[in-house]
Amino acid sequence: MTDFILDAIAWGGYFGIALLMALENVVPPVPSEVIMGLGGMAVARGTMAMVPLVFWGTVGSVAGNYFWYAVGRHFGYQGLRPFVRRWGRWLTLEWEDVEKLQRFFHARGGWVVFVFRFMPTFRTMVSLPAGMACMPHWRFALATFAGSAIWNTVLGWAGLYFGSNFRELDRYVGPVTIALGVLIALGYVYRVVTWKPRAER
C-alpha cells in the first residue's frame, strides 16, 4: 500500500495527494493517515510545502465525501422506507429511527459532520445520512472542509515530525484498521442479537 501511495505522489504531486484523499473517502481501505503522513515526509525532504499539501489533501477529502453525500441526497431518506421495511431487523432499525435521524441532522448535522472527520470509518459514513437529510450544500462543504483541514494538518505535521521513520507506521495502520473493523462487526452482531422492535418491548 505504501509503495502505491508513493508512486501516486511521485506521479501527480499535489494532484496525486488530492486524488488519493478523494479515493480514501470513496474506498476506505486507502488510509488517509499514510497518504498525508507520506506527504509530510515529502515536506521534510523539501519536495512539497505544508500549506498546499494540506489544502489539496483537504480538497480531495471534500470531493470524496461529496460522492456519498450525493448518493444520499439522490435517494433521500424517504427512499429508505421500502429498504427499512424489508431489512429493518438486520439493520436494527425502524422507520421512526430514520425520521429521528433526519430531524437530528437538520438541527445539528453540521457539528456531527465536523466532529466525525476525526474518526476512522465514521468520517466517510456520516456523509450518507447528511445527504439523505438534505443538509444544505454549503453547510456540509464547510463542516467537511474545516474538519478535514484540521485532521490533515495533524497528519501532515506528524509525517514531517517522524520523517523517514513514518513509513514504519504503515506496519501498524493495517492491524489497527482491522482491529477497529472487528470491533465494529462484533458490536453489530451484539446489537442484532439483543435488538427488539418497539412493539415487542
N, C-alpha and C positions, 0 to 999 in steps of 0.2 A: 504493500500500500504506500509506504514512504517513497519508494522509487518512482511510482506512478505520479505522485504529487510533485516530486522534484522535477520530473520530466515536463509536467504540465506548466510549472512555474518557469522553468528554463525556456519553454517554447513560447508562452504567452505573456510573461511578465505580470504586470498588474491585471491585464485582461484575464490571464490564466488564473490568478487568485480569485477574481470575480466569478469566473466560470465554475471553478471548484467549489466556491462557497454557495453558489446557486444550486449545484448538484447536491451539496451536503444537505440542503433543506428539502430537496425532492427525493433523494435516495440517502436516507440517514446513515447507512454504513460508512459513507465518506466522512471522516471525522474532522470537524472544524478545528479542534484543538491542535491537530497535527498540521493542518493547512496553514493556519495563522502562526503557529509556532515555527514552522519552517520559513514562513515569511519573515518572522522576527530574526531568524538566523541570517537571512539574506540582508537584513538591515545591518546586522553585526559585521557582515563581510563588506558592506559598502555598496552592494549591488541594488539595493532598494532603500527607500526612505520611509519612515514610520507613518507619517500623515497620509500619503497616497496609499500605502498598504492598508491602513485601517479604513480609509474611505472606500476603496474599491472592494475590499472584503465585505464591508457593510452593504454596498450596492448589490453585491451578489447575494447576500443574505436576504435582503428585501425582495429581490427578484424571485428567489427560490420559494420564499414564503408566500408570495403573491400567487404562485401556482396553486397551492392548496386553498388559499383564500378564494380564488376564482372558482375552483371546483365547488366549494361550499356555497358560494353566492349563487352559482348557476342552479344548483338543485334546491337551495333554500331549505329551511327547517321543515316546512310542510311536505317537502319531497321525501322526508324520512318516515312519514306516517305508515305507509304500507310495509316498509322495512322493519320498523319497530314492532308493528303488529305481528309480523311473522317471526322475527328473531329476537324479540324483546327478552325472552327468557335467557338466552345465551349472552345477550348484551347486559343483562341485569338492569334493564331499563324499561320504563313505562312512558307513555306519551306525556303524562304530567311532568315527568323529569325533563323531557325535551323542552317543554314550554317554560319551565323554571330556568333552564339553562339559557334559553333565548332571552328571557327578561333580564337575567343577570348580566349577559353580555351587553344589552342595551344600556344598563346602568353603570357597570364597572368594567366593561370589556377592555378599555384602553389600558388600565392598570394591570389587568390579568395578562394581556399580550406582552406588556413591558417586562413584568416580573418573570414570566415563563421563558424569556430569552436567555436566562441564566441557568436553565435546567435542561440536562440532556434528555433527548427524545421529546419531551413535552414542548420544547421551543418550536418544533415543527408541527406537532399535533394540534396545538392551540389555534393555528391559522384556519383549520377547517371549521370549527364551531364559530369562529369570528366571522367567517364568510357566510355561514348559514344564518347567523343572526343579523346579517346585512349591516354589520358595523360600517360606518362611513369610511370611504377610502382614505381620506386624509388622516383620520384618527388611527386607523390600522397602520398606515405607512409611517406616521410619526412615532407611534409606540414601538413598531418593529425597528425602525432606523435607530431610535435612541437606545433601546435595549441592546441591539446588535452592536452598535458602535462601542458601547462600554465593554461588552464581553470581548469583542475583537481586539480592543485596545489592551485589555488584560492579557490575552493570549499572545499578542504581538510582542509586548514587553517581556513576557515570560520567555519567549523564544530568544529575544535579544539578551536577556539575563543569563540563560543557560548556555547560550552559544552553541558550540558544536556538540555539547552533551545532550541537547534537546532531542536529537534523533533517538537516543537511548530510551526516551519516554514512550516511543512508539510501541515498545515491548509491553508496556503496562496499559496503554489505551485500549487495546483489543480485549484483554481479560476483564478490565473494568466495565467495558461496554457489555460484554457477555454476562457478567455478574448482574448488572442492572437489568438486563433483559430477562434473566432468570427470575429475579425478584418480582418484576412486573408480572411475569407469567404466573408465578406462584400466588401473587395477590389476586390475580384474575380468577384462578381456579378456586381459591378460598371464597371469593365473592359469589361465584356461580353456585357453589355447593350450599352456601348459607343464605342465599337470596330468596326472598318470598315476595310475590305480588302483594300490593296493599290489601287486596280483597281477602287474603289469607292471613293477614297479621292480626 
